[in-house]
Structures are given as C-alpha cells and as structure tokens.
C-alpha cells in the first residue's frame, strides 16, 4: 500500500553500492525505517541531499505493517531552502534536536503533536536566530509530547525537584533518602529555574533571564531527567558542542 506522509530524516546508513537505509520520523506512522534505492553514486546525488539529518520531506512510501523495512517511492523537500539554512548555530541546534529524537522515539508509535512541534521548530530556525532559551524549551516541549513533562507543583514548601517522581517536593529527609537510595534531585537553584520555565511555557509569558552558566546547568539537569525516565536515553553528546556555540 502506498502512503503519503510528511517526514523528518533522523539517520542514514549505507546499504549496498547504490542504496541507503534511512530512519525517519513520519507524521502518520511515527519512527520508520526505509530503503532508498539509487541514493548513492553519481545518479543519486539528489536523493543523498534530501536524506540529510533533520531534512523536512514530503514522501510517498510503501507501507507494509508486518515489514520492518519498507521502500521510499518518491520524496521531495517540504519547504524551500532559504539563506539561514547554513550556520554553525543552526547546525549545532539541529544535531541537538536530532539526538533527542533519535534517543527517545520508538518505532511504529505515531505522535503527530510532537511531529508538528518539531517540524515548526526546524522551520523557525530557518526564519530567524533562536534565542539562548531554545534548547531548554525544546527539551521541555518534547517531554510534554512524550508524556514525561515535569509536574509544576512548585511552592515555598515543595521547592526541590525529584527527577524520579517528576515533581517538586520538600527537601528530602535522611529517612526518605534511606528508603529511596536511587532518588535523584535538582538542586534548589535549578529547581526554581525549572519552575520558572514551566510556568512561562504554560502561560506564554517571557522566559526567565538566566546566565550562561545557569542555562548550561539546567540543560544538563534536564538531560539527566530524560535518562531517569527513558532507558534508551544514554551517552548523550551533542549538548557539549551546543554549550560552546549558544551563548
């Protein structure tokens, strides 16, 4: 059966002398794996250019549910390229966005709200310079669509974020720590920053003003939070480059 779908390329691997295997995040089907015949070699330059990580595509694919790998029949760019598509900042952010998706999506689980958010975020990168809050917003929004968004119950009495439980609580007692030896927490300062971002995202208010070091710290804490809730989220790397580029 042929199916038309929007897609975002995540990863490609050479397959035979002329073909590649591509893992793509599709709007209709979720994470899928396809073979693109003729994508390598002199005649396949056009297809190779289309199958770059985080490229937004309109695809026509063969969809056989029982097959792990299907074929791409046709594909083209969803949006025309513009002058902002080549920059160190954009490239670093796309690598970051890609790695988050690659380590969190599971095959054959459609998530259209997440797809639409990521698709728009990529387009926004093409149309203007992102601010320094973008990686934090992205992590929180992806967490929302994955169903692991931190619960914002922050108060003066519950002001330490418990990563494992995904909510704020009072400072843990020795008894609590002895009963929950695997519990992991944000520190008080980063817990407050997390609350400020969650509050701003839910109310469409301006993002909090943090220093470079504070933003870096919150990104690192949020990546630890992902790891606490998603077993496949390991050995994350792209934030190291992003820390050096986004100031």
C-alpha atoms as a printed R data frame, in Angstrom:
    type eleno elety resid chain resno      x      y       z
1   ATOM     1    CA   UNK     A     1  0.000  0.000   0.000
2   ATOM     2    CA   UNK     A     2  1.285  3.466  -0.886
3   ATOM     3    CA   UNK     A     3  1.074  6.207   1.723
4   ATOM     4    CA   UNK     A     4  1.849  9.930   1.532
5   ATOM     5    CA   UNK     A     5  3.336 11.457   4.659
6   ATOM     6    CA   UNK     A     6  5.437 14.313   5.926
7   ATOM     7    CA   UNK     A     7  8.740 13.161   7.396
8   ATOM     8    CA   UNK     A     8 11.877 14.353   9.182
9   ATOM     9    CA   UNK     A     9 15.094 12.469   8.455
10  ATOM    10    CA   UNK     A    10 16.979 11.291  11.544
11  ATOM    11    CA   UNK     A    11 19.736  8.932  10.416
12  ATOM    12    CA   UNK     A    12 21.015  7.162   7.301
13  ATOM    13    CA   UNK     A    13 23.251  4.139   6.806
14  ATOM    14    CA   UNK     A    14 24.829  2.965   3.509
15  ATOM    15    CA   UNK     A    15 23.204 -0.191   2.146
16  ATOM    16    CA   UNK     A    16 24.697 -1.870  -0.917
17  ATOM    17    CA   UNK     A    17 26.585  0.112  -3.530
18  ATOM    18    CA   UNK     A    18 23.672  2.313  -4.539
19  ATOM    19    CA   UNK     A    19 21.150  2.391  -1.686
20  ATOM    20    CA   UNK     A    20 20.808  3.717   1.861
21  ATOM    21    CA   UNK     A    21 18.676  2.790   4.829
22  ATOM    22    CA   UNK     A    22 17.008  5.840   6.363
23  ATOM    23    CA   UNK     A    23 15.358  6.183   9.746
24  ATOM    24    CA   UNK     A    24 12.747  8.898   9.551
25  ATOM    25    CA   UNK     A    25 10.158 10.373  11.878
26  ATOM    26    CA   UNK     A    26  6.912 10.356   9.898
27  ATOM    27    CA   UNK     A    27  3.801 12.270  10.827
28  ATOM    28    CA   UNK     A    28  1.384  9.428  10.123
29  ATOM    29    CA   UNK     A    29  3.386  6.387  11.240
30  ATOM    30    CA   UNK     A    30  5.946  7.590  13.765
31  ATOM    31    CA   UNK     A    31  9.522  6.314  13.557
32  ATOM    32    CA   UNK     A    32 10.027  4.177  10.433
33  ATOM    33    CA   UNK     A    33 12.902  2.630   8.526
34  ATOM    34    CA   UNK     A    34 13.054  2.765   4.724
35  ATOM    35    CA   UNK     A    35 15.368  1.781   1.898
36  ATOM    36    CA   UNK     A    36 16.068  4.454  -0.678
37  ATOM    37    CA   UNK     A    37 17.269  2.770  -3.852
38  ATOM    38    CA   UNK     A    38 19.731  4.640  -6.042
39  ATOM    39    CA   UNK     A    39 20.555  7.193  -3.352
40  ATOM    40    CA   UNK     A    40 24.283  6.569  -3.630
41  ATOM    41    CA   UNK     A    41 26.591  7.075  -6.549
42  ATOM    42    CA   UNK     A    42 26.661  9.700  -9.271
43  ATOM    43    CA   UNK     A    43 22.988  9.456 -10.194
44  ATOM    44    CA   UNK     A    44 21.828  9.579  -6.597
45  ATOM    45    CA   UNK     A    45 23.202 12.960  -5.536
46  ATOM    46    CA   UNK     A    46 19.743 14.481  -5.405
47  ATOM    47    CA   UNK     A    47 18.429 11.780  -3.120
48  ATOM    48    CA   UNK     A    48 21.539 11.926  -0.957
49  ATOM    49    CA   UNK     A    49 20.990 15.666  -0.485
50  ATOM    50    CA   UNK     A    50 17.389 15.062   0.541
51  ATOM    51    CA   UNK     A    51 18.306 12.431   3.114
52  ATOM    52    CA   UNK     A    52 20.313 14.728   5.355
53  ATOM    53    CA   UNK     A    53 19.565 14.689   9.117
54  ATOM    54    CA   UNK     A    54 16.598 16.866  10.086
55  ATOM    55    CA   UNK     A    55 15.597 17.461   6.458
56  ATOM    56    CA   UNK     A    56 11.839 18.020   6.170
57  ATOM    57    CA   UNK     A    57 10.344 15.918   3.399
58  ATOM    58    CA   UNK     A    58  7.092 15.028   1.689
59  ATOM    59    CA   UNK     A    59  7.323 11.304   0.985
60  ATOM    60    CA   UNK     A    60  5.385  8.601  -0.777
61  ATOM    61    CA   UNK     A    61  6.286  5.280   0.808
62  ATOM    62    CA   UNK     A    62  5.291  1.647   0.638
63  ATOM    63    CA   UNK     A    63  3.670  0.704   3.930
64  ATOM    64    CA   UNK     A    64  3.512 -2.977   4.792
65  ATOM    65    CA   UNK     A    65  2.886 -3.116   8.562
66  ATOM    66    CA   UNK     A    66  4.496 -6.539   9.072
67  ATOM    67    CA   UNK     A    67  7.762 -5.490   7.409
68  ATOM    68    CA   UNK     A    68 10.486 -3.842   9.472
69  ATOM    69    CA   UNK     A    69 11.904 -2.038   6.425
70  ATOM    70    CA   UNK     A    70  9.833 -0.626   3.578
71  ATOM    71    CA   UNK     A    71 10.772  1.362   0.465
72  ATOM    72    CA   UNK     A    72 10.592  5.012  -0.479
73  ATOM    73    CA   UNK     A    73  8.848  5.599  -3.803
74  ATOM    74    CA   UNK     A    74  9.095  9.399  -4.006
75  ATOM    75    CA   UNK     A    75 10.345 12.262  -1.870
76  ATOM    76    CA   UNK     A    76 10.841 15.999  -2.078
77  ATOM    77    CA   UNK     A    77 11.595 18.861   0.295
78  ATOM    78    CA   UNK     A    78  8.579 20.098   2.241
79  ATOM    79    CA   UNK     A    79  9.848 23.668   2.469
80  ATOM    80    CA   UNK     A    80 12.107 25.642   0.129
81  ATOM    81    CA   UNK     A    81 15.562 26.404   1.494
82  ATOM    82    CA   UNK     A    82 16.457 29.966   2.395
83  ATOM    83    CA   UNK     A    83 19.533 31.938   3.370
84  ATOM    84    CA   UNK     A    84 19.521 30.911   7.039
85  ATOM    85    CA   UNK     A    85 19.990 27.183   6.434
86  ATOM    86    CA   UNK     A    86 23.798 27.193   6.755
87  ATOM    87    CA   UNK     A    87 25.270 28.388  10.052
88  ATOM    88    CA   UNK     A    88 27.230 26.878  12.909
89  ATOM    89    CA   UNK     A    89 24.461 27.771  15.361
90  ATOM    90    CA   UNK     A    90 21.694 26.200  13.288
91  ATOM    91    CA   UNK     A    91 23.765 23.080  12.620
92  ATOM    92    CA   UNK     A    92 24.544 22.635  16.335
93  ATOM    93    CA   UNK     A    93 20.898 23.055  17.298
94  ATOM    94    CA   UNK     A    94 19.766 20.573  14.652
95  ATOM    95    CA   UNK     A    95 22.264 17.988  15.888
96  ATOM    96    CA   UNK     A    96 20.919 18.530  19.405
97  ATOM    97    CA   UNK     A    97 17.287 18.237  18.285
98  ATOM    98    CA   UNK     A    98 18.120 15.163  16.238
99  ATOM    99    CA   UNK     A    99 19.881 13.346  19.057
100 ATOM   100    CA   UNK     A   100 16.975 13.985  21.439
101 ATOM   101    CA   UNK     A   101 14.529 12.456  18.936
102 ATOM   102    CA   UNK     A   102 16.826  9.606  17.934
103 ATOM   103    CA   UNK     A   103 17.228  8.520  21.563
104 ATOM   104    CA   UNK     A   104 13.565  8.893  22.554
105 ATOM   105    CA   UNK     A   105 11.331  7.818  19.658
106 ATOM   106    CA   UNK     A   106 10.219  4.221  19.407
107 ATOM   107    CA   UNK     A   107  9.308  2.506  16.159
108 ATOM   108    CA   UNK     A   108  5.714  2.445  14.948
109 ATOM   109    CA   UNK     A   109  4.392  4.829  17.615
110 ATOM   110    CA   UNK     A   110  2.775  7.808  15.840
111 ATOM   111    CA   UNK     A   111  2.959 11.118  17.697
112 ATOM   112    CA   UNK     A   112  1.512 13.802  15.449
113 ATOM   113    CA   UNK     A   113  1.591 16.616  18.043
114 ATOM   114    CA   UNK     A   114  5.317 16.004  18.596
115 ATOM   115    CA   UNK     A   115  5.952 15.851  14.856
116 ATOM   116    CA   UNK     A   116  4.124 19.126  14.280
117 ATOM   117    CA   UNK     A   117  6.079 20.830  17.062
118 ATOM   118    CA   UNK     A   118  9.464 19.649  15.760
119 ATOM   119    CA   UNK     A   119  8.551 20.461  12.162
120 ATOM   120    CA   UNK     A   120  7.662 24.031  13.135
121 ATOM   121    CA   UNK     A   121 10.775 24.358  15.311
122 ATOM   122    CA   UNK     A   122 13.001 23.444  12.358
123 ATOM   123    CA   UNK     A   123 11.239 25.978  10.156
124 ATOM   124    CA   UNK     A   124 11.613 28.643  12.838
125 ATOM   125    CA   UNK     A   125 15.380 28.037  12.849
126 ATOM   126    CA   UNK     A   126 15.405 28.816   9.136
127 ATOM   127    CA   UNK     A   127 13.494 32.043   9.581
128 ATOM   128    CA   UNK     A   128 15.390 33.732  12.393
129 ATOM   129    CA   UNK     A   129 18.092 33.452  15.028
130 ATOM   130    CA   UNK     A   130 16.959 31.345  18.006
131 ATOM   131    CA   UNK     A   131 17.461 32.724  21.463
132 ATOM   132    CA   UNK     A   132 19.559 31.063  24.136
133 ATOM   133    CA   UNK     A   133 16.468 29.527  25.764
134 ATOM   134    CA   UNK     A   134 15.643 27.346  22.762
135 ATOM   135    CA   UNK     A   135 17.328 24.091  23.956
136 ATOM   136    CA   UNK     A   136 15.580 24.269  27.329
137 ATOM   137    CA   UNK     A   137 12.198 24.972  25.739
138 ATOM   138    CA   UNK     A   138 12.783 22.147  23.270
139 ATOM   139    CA   UNK     A   139 13.586 19.606  25.989
140 ATOM   140    CA   UNK     A   140 10.523 20.589  27.979
141 ATOM   141    CA   UNK     A   141  8.184 20.562  24.980
142 ATOM   142    CA   UNK     A   142  9.428 17.183  23.730
143 ATOM   143    CA   UNK     A   143  8.993 15.837  27.271
144 ATOM   144    CA   UNK     A   144  5.404 17.117  27.194
145 ATOM   145    CA   UNK     A   145  4.603 15.252  23.972
146 ATOM   146    CA   UNK     A   146  6.346 12.105  25.226
147 ATOM   147    CA   UNK     A   147  4.226 12.141  28.368
148 ATOM   148    CA   UNK     A   148  7.087 12.796  30.803
149 ATOM   149    CA   UNK     A   149  6.737 16.545  31.310
150 ATOM   150    CA   UNK     A   150  7.746 17.627  34.843
151 ATOM   151    CA   UNK     A   151  4.745 18.394  37.033
152 ATOM   152    CA   UNK     A   152  4.889 22.006  38.176
153 ATOM   153    CA   UNK     A   153  3.686 21.860  41.761
154 ATOM   154    CA   UNK     A   154  6.451 24.192  42.935
155 ATOM   155    CA   UNK     A   155  5.843 26.102  46.179
156 ATOM   156    CA   UNK     A   156  7.845 27.511  49.076
157 ATOM   157    CA   UNK     A   157  7.379 24.190  50.852
158 ATOM   158    CA   UNK     A   158  7.937 21.968  47.804
159 ATOM   159    CA   UNK     A   159 10.884 23.520  46.047
160 ATOM   160    CA   UNK     A   160 13.243 20.639  45.262
161 ATOM   161    CA   UNK     A   161 12.600 18.756  42.012
162 ATOM   162    CA   UNK     A   162 12.642 14.966  42.319
163 ATOM   163    CA   UNK     A   163 13.757 13.561  38.951
164 ATOM   164    CA   UNK     A   164 12.430 10.074  39.574
165 ATOM   165    CA   UNK     A   165  8.957 11.208  40.594
166 ATOM   166    CA   UNK     A   166  8.828 14.095  38.105
167 ATOM   167    CA   UNK     A   167  7.553 16.628  40.651
168 ATOM   168    CA   UNK     A   168  8.695 19.065  43.314
169 ATOM   169    CA   UNK     A   169  8.864 18.107  46.965
170 ATOM   170    CA   UNK     A   170 10.233 19.362  50.233
171 ATOM   171    CA   UNK     A   171 13.931 18.870  50.914
172 ATOM   172    CA   UNK     A   172 14.421 15.101  51.290
173 ATOM   173    CA   UNK     A   173 14.960 13.819  54.804
174 ATOM   174    CA   UNK     A   174 17.521 11.213  55.723
175 ATOM   175    CA   UNK     A   175 14.673  8.754  56.182
176 ATOM   176    CA   UNK     A   176 13.415  9.436  52.634
177 ATOM   177    CA   UNK     A   177 16.909  9.046  51.195
178 ATOM   178    CA   UNK     A   178 17.445  5.766  53.027
179 ATOM   179    CA   UNK     A   179 14.138  4.441  51.682
180 ATOM   180    CA   UNK     A   180 14.809  5.746  48.153
181 ATOM   181    CA   UNK     A   181 18.556  5.338  47.606
182 ATOM   182    CA   UNK     A   182 18.208  5.779  43.817
183 ATOM   183    CA   UNK     A   183 16.387  9.106  44.085
184 ATOM   184    CA   UNK     A   184 17.955 11.982  42.154
185 ATOM   185    CA   UNK     A   185 17.236 15.668  42.615
186 ATOM   186    CA   UNK     A   186 17.788 19.062  41.030
187 ATOM   187    CA   UNK     A   187 19.486 21.476  43.405
188 ATOM   188    CA   UNK     A   188 17.357 24.288  44.870
189 ATOM   189    CA   UNK     A   189 18.517 26.897  42.363
190 ATOM   190    CA   UNK     A   190 17.936 24.743  39.280
191 ATOM   191    CA   UNK     A   191 14.611 23.568  40.711
192 ATOM   192    CA   UNK     A   192 13.477 27.194  40.812
193 ATOM   193    CA   UNK     A   193 14.710 27.768  37.259
194 ATOM   194    CA   UNK     A   194 12.813 24.702  36.072
195 ATOM   195    CA   UNK     A   195  9.635 26.022  37.693
196 ATOM   196    CA   UNK     A   196 10.133 29.406  36.018
197 ATOM   197    CA   UNK     A   197 10.447 27.830  32.566
198 ATOM   198    CA   UNK     A   198  7.468 25.530  33.099
199 ATOM   199    CA   UNK     A   199  5.363 28.446  34.271
200 ATOM   200    CA   UNK     A   200  6.395 30.577  31.275
201 ATOM   201    CA   UNK     A   201  5.639 27.804  28.781
202 ATOM   202    CA   UNK     A   202  2.183 27.181  30.212
203 ATOM   203    CA   UNK     A   203  1.273 30.874  30.350
204 ATOM   204    CA   UNK     A   204  3.037 32.059  27.163
205 ATOM   205    CA   UNK     A   205  4.970 34.579  29.227
206 ATOM   206    CA   UNK     A   206  8.592 35.611  28.571
207 ATOM   207    CA   UNK     A   207 11.255 33.096  29.501
208 ATOM   208    CA   UNK     A   208 13.277 33.769  32.672
209 ATOM   209    CA   UNK     A   209 16.569 35.613  32.405
210 ATOM   210    CA   UNK     A   210 19.410 33.269  33.313
211 ATOM   211    CA   UNK     A   211 23.151 33.464  32.995
212 ATOM   212    CA   UNK     A   212 25.029 31.307  30.505
213 ATOM   213    CA   UNK     A   213 26.210 29.011  33.290
214 ATOM   214    CA   UNK     A   214 22.693 28.654  34.713
215 ATOM   215    CA   UNK     A   215 21.253 27.701  31.316
216 ATOM   216    CA   UNK     A   216 24.006 25.154  30.769
217 ATOM   217    CA   UNK     A   217 23.332 23.678  34.189
218 ATOM   218    CA   UNK     A   218 19.596 23.382  33.562
219 ATOM   219    CA   UNK     A   219 20.164 21.674  30.206
220 ATOM   220    CA   UNK     A   220 22.439 19.134  31.906
221 ATOM   221    CA   UNK     A   221 19.884 18.518  34.655
222 ATOM   222    CA   UNK     A   222 17.094 18.034  32.097
223 ATOM   223    CA   UNK     A   223 19.181 15.512  30.181
224 ATOM   224    CA   UNK     A   224 19.647 13.615  33.458
225 ATOM   225    CA   UNK     A   225 15.866 13.779  33.903
226 ATOM   226    CA   UNK     A   226 15.348 12.224  30.463
227 ATOM   227    CA   UNK     A   227 17.769  9.452  31.366
228 ATOM   228    CA   UNK     A   228 15.868  8.768  34.582
229 ATOM   229    CA   UNK     A   229 12.637  8.186  32.629
230 ATOM   230    CA   UNK     A   230 13.764  6.761  29.278
231 ATOM   231    CA   UNK     A   231 16.018  3.656  29.381
232 ATOM   232    CA   UNK     A   232 17.232  4.257  25.807
233 ATOM   233    CA   UNK     A   233 18.441  7.763  26.601
234 ATOM   234    CA   UNK     A   234 22.162  7.138  27.148
235 ATOM   235    CA   UNK     A   235 25.511  8.639  26.180
236 ATOM   236    CA   UNK     A   236 24.089 11.970  25.021
237 ATOM   237    CA   UNK     A   237 26.797 14.060  23.362
238 ATOM   238    CA   UNK     A   238 25.556 16.976  21.258
239 ATOM   239    CA   UNK     A   239 24.991 19.347  24.176
240 ATOM   240    CA   UNK     A   240 28.749 19.690  24.664
241 ATOM   241    CA   UNK     A   241 29.099 21.408  21.296
242 ATOM   242    CA   UNK     A   242 25.921 23.364  21.849
243 ATOM   243    CA   UNK     A   243 27.256 24.786  25.104
244 ATOM   244    CA   UNK     A   244 30.157 26.300  23.189
245 ATOM   245    CA   UNK     A   245 28.059 27.729  20.366
246 ATOM   246    CA   UNK     A   246 24.911 29.062  22.020
247 ATOM   247    CA   UNK     A   247 25.728 31.972  24.316
